């Protein structure tokens, strides 16, 4: 899938995969890829700036977690992030319904009932 297809929807994707609980960056990438059936492959250069921005906006919080010798930053939704995710889902439903009604009209153009 083209990278520009994700543009404008990245925040919603990140918030959605974090809804079940905290994840670190690579786990977020894997979750998006898995949930999209492999159609979406996000790069670290794409998600980390977005995660940092979402955290600055108060939609995510993060903490450091140690795994053996490694430390990694884990992100989780805040209450504001959950509220924003609900809005993203509503907007997505409205958008797909509008596009769907144009691409797959119930009554083909030129026909009247």
N, C-alpha and C positions, 0 to 999 in steps of 0.2 A: 504494500500500500504506500502511496506517495506520502512523503513527510509533510507536505503542505495540507494534506487531508486532516491531520491532527491539529493544525494551527487553529487556535480559537477554542479548542476543546481540551487542551492539556490540563488546565486547572481541574476541570471536572473529572478527568481520568485519574489524576493523582489523588484527589479527595476520595473518589470512589474506592480505590484499592486500599486506602488507609482506613476506610470505615470499619472493617472488622477488628482492627487493632494496629499497634505500632509495627513499623517495618523500617529496615535500613535501605539505603539507596538501591543496591543491587537487587534486593528482594522486591522493591517496588517495580523495577524494570521487569523482573521475572513475572510478577503478578499481572502486569499489563499485557505482557506477551502471552501468558497462559490464558488469561480471561478473554483475549481477543482471538484465541485459536492460532496464534502465531502471526496474525496479520499486522500487528503493531509491534515494532521494535524501537524502543526509545533509547537514545544514547545518553551517557552520563553527562555530556556537555549540554544536553537539553534539560534533563530533569533537575540537576543540582541547582542551577540558577532559579528554576521555577520553585523548587522546594524552599530555597532561601527567601524568595519573594513572598510566598504564601505564609511563611513563618513571620516575616516582617509585618504582614497584614493582619496577623493574629489568627489566621485560619488553621495553623499547625503549631505544635510545640515540638521541641526536640530535646533529646538527652543523649549523653554518651553512654555506650554500653561496651563492656569488655568481653571479648570472646577469646579465651586463651591469652596470647600475647597481643592480639589485635584490638584496637578500639574502633568502634564505628558509631556513627550518629543515627539514632532511630527517631523517626517522625511519627506523630500521631495527631489526629483531629482534635481541635478544640470545639467548644460548643458553637462558636461562630463558624467554624469550618463545617460542622454538621448542618447548620442553618444554610450556609452557602451551597453545600452539596444538594440540599433539597431544592433550592432555587435553580441550580444547574440542571437538575433532572426535569423540572417543570419546563424550563426553557428548551431543553433538548426535545421533549415530547411535542411541544408546540412547533418547533422547527421541523422535526421529521414529519409531522402531520401536514404542515403546509407544503413541504417539498413533495411528499407522497401524493398529495391531492393534485399537484401539477404533473408529476411524472406518470402517475397511474390514476387518471380521472375515472370516477365511477361511471360517468356517461361520456363517451367519446365526443370530441368537439364536432359540432355540426348536426348532431342528433338531438332531437327534442323528444320529450316524453309526453 
